[in-house]
């Protein structure tokens, strides 16, 4: 079976196993009473544009001999 699926560029997916002692009502209660995730912190330094990364280069006129 796996070979046929592989030839068709498909895969055999299986769901994650559920623990036998899992308590669904307790999990739902925890989701409702747990605190929300903290809000994202603000950046302290502004982001630079990707094309401005790296060190600055000297202008071409600075390389010419007098």
Long-range contacts (C-beta under 8 A, 24 or more apart in sequence): none
